[in-house]
Amino acid sequence: MNDSPKEFLAAWRESFIDQQTVEPDDLDALMAELLEDADEDGVSREELDKAAHGDLRGYLATAVRARSRELHAAE
């Protein structure tokens, strides 16, 4: 799908977080989905952590909070 774990993570975020309605409560489900998709693409959890500057869960939480703020601001 992508040339690197960083590109995979950015593309996944764009598709699954930035283009959808997400809430902070969705974090666990998103994390599971991300790891499953990455595994299918041959990207390891360790590679994702490195692409997320050592904190994959924090990266997702930040993305989800930002998207949630965008959605609530648009209401």
Secondary structure, 3 states (H helix, E strand, C coil): CCCCHHHHHHHHHHHHHHCCCCCHHHHHHHHHHHHHHHHHCCCCHHHHHHHCCCCHHHHHHHHHHHHHHHHHHCC
